[in-house]
Amino acid sequence: MDDDTGTQYLGPTGPSTAPPSAPPSPPARRRTGAAVTLAVAGVALAGVLTWVLRPDGTGGAMGPATGSNGPSAATSPGGAAPSTGPSTGPSTGPAATPSLTPPPAGTVSATASAPSPAKPPAKESKDLLTPDGVRTAVAAITAQSGTTKVKQLAVHEGYATAQVPTADGRGYDWYEYRNGKVTKRTGSAMGKDKPVDLAPYDWDVIPALLTKAEATLNVKNPTSRYLLIDLWSSDGVPSIRVYLSDEYNNSGYLLADSKGKVRKTYAAE
């Protein structure tokens, strides 16, 4: 109510009770805002560190972890930083150092194999058409048969055969010398042939007889050479026959005695 002075009447002068004001904002909201601000800052900082500090020590952004149990870059509720727990995928760190501990005694490594035994070198055939070659073959055959007498001895480059009379003189057995070994098989009847004794022969004449045969038998390119040692049937003289032949069966031979003297020559036509 106004008085005449124009002053508004304010009512009784006693204490008055002001109407209740709106309650202030709960402090929790201010804390939530601060927490959100800190979370955002933490995520940003984590992103910077993730960009800069890669496990391989080089700069740059890191891709999503492979082989982990979940997305490694996922942000937990409330703005928490990504989990830094161990990943179950393949490690990108340095390779593990292999163990240098030796295996227990008696253990064979899977990559180690026992050395295979060395094979003996193949035994080469000795050329028997030499003095030493004939001596070697004759010695081996006579040692096996027990006699130096033969119906006939044939000597080739790689082997020799002998027809050795049996103990009763009615037959003969075959003996073959090849690659250092002597084998025996049953032969046939001796008939009227007489044996020759190999002991008096001079085998050192063999090279000269081969040279003479190549020069006189008219066999230009011989593919076969061999010796026949026996009693020459026409006069019963211990003899050496040297035979040569070529791929067309052109052949010839010369006849010498046990000391190397040439007695006859039969050249190819």
Secondary structure, DSSP 4 states (H G I P E B T S, - for coil): ---TT-PPP---SS---PPPPPPPPPHHHHHHHHHHHHHHHHHHHHHHHHHH--TTS--S---PPSS-SS-TTPPBTTTBPPP-PPPSS---SPPPPPP-PPPPTTPPPTT--PPPPPPPPPPPPP--SSHHHHHHHHHHHHHHHS-SEESEEEE-SSEEEEEEE-TTSSEEEEEEEETTEEEEEEEEE-TT---EESTT--GGGHHHHHHHHHHHS--SS-SEEEEEEEEETTTTEEEEEEEEE-TT--EEEEEEETT--EEEEE---
